[in-house]
Amino acid sequence: MGDPKSGVSPPTWKLMIAKWCGLYPALLIVSYAIQWAPIDPPLFLKLFLTTVILVPLLNYIITPLMDSLLEDWLYDGLPRETGGSD
C-alpha cells in the first residue's frame, strides 16, 4: 500500500470516484435541507448556499474521510516507500 505523504499519488480516476462517493450523499442531504427551508429562495441563492456549505465540507472533511476509508483501494498496486537510509 502506498503512503499519501510519500509523494505517490493514486490514479486520477480513483480519486474522482472516491470524491464522488463522499460528495453525492452530502449533496443530497444539503439539497433536501435547503428544499425544506421555510422560505423558497431563487435558484441562484440555492446554488450559492449549497456550494458555500459543500466546498469546505469536501475539502476538510469528505476528502480526508474518503481517502482514509478507501486507502487500500486507492494505493493498491502503487510502489511502496522503501524506507532506505540516506
Contacts in CASP RR format, 6 or more apart in sequence:
PFRMAT RR
TARGET T0000
AUTHOR 0000-0000-0000
METHOD contacts of the structure
MODEL  1
MGDPKSGVSPPTWKLMIAKWCGLYPALLIVSYAIQWAPIDPPLFLKLFLT
TVILVPLLNYIITPLMDSLLEDWLYDGLPRETGGSD
1 71 0 8 1.000
1 72 0 8 1.000
1 75 0 8 1.000
1 76 0 8 1.000
1 78 0 8 1.000
1 80 0 8 1.000
2 8 0 8 1.000
2 75 0 8 1.000
2 77 0 8 1.000
2 78 0 8 1.000
2 79 0 8 1.000
2 80 0 8 1.000
2 81 0 8 1.000
3 75 0 8 1.000
3 80 0 8 1.000
3 81 0 8 1.000
4 67 0 8 1.000
4 71 0 8 1.000
4 75 0 8 1.000
6 81 0 8 1.000
8 75 0 8 1.000
8 78 0 8 1.000
8 79 0 8 1.000
8 81 0 8 1.000
9 15 0 8 1.000
10 74 0 8 1.000
10 75 0 8 1.000
10 78 0 8 1.000
14 70 0 8 1.000
14 73 0 8 1.000
14 74 0 8 1.000
15 74 0 8 1.000
18 63 0 8 1.000
18 66 0 8 1.000
18 67 0 8 1.000
18 70 0 8 1.000
18 74 0 8 1.000
19 58 0 8 1.000
19 62 0 8 1.000
19 63 0 8 1.000
19 66 0 8 1.000
21 66 0 8 1.000
21 70 0 8 1.000
22 62 0 8 1.000
22 65 0 8 1.000
22 66 0 8 1.000
23 54 0 8 1.000
23 58 0 8 1.000
23 62 0 8 1.000
26 54 0 8 1.000
26 57 0 8 1.000
26 58 0 8 1.000
26 62 0 8 1.000
27 50 0 8 1.000
27 54 0 8 1.000
30 49 0 8 1.000
30 50 0 8 1.000
30 53 0 8 1.000
30 54 0 8 1.000
31 50 0 8 1.000
34 41 0 8 1.000
34 46 0 8 1.000
34 49 0 8 1.000
34 50 0 8 1.000
41 49 0 8 1.000
67 74 0 8 1.000
END
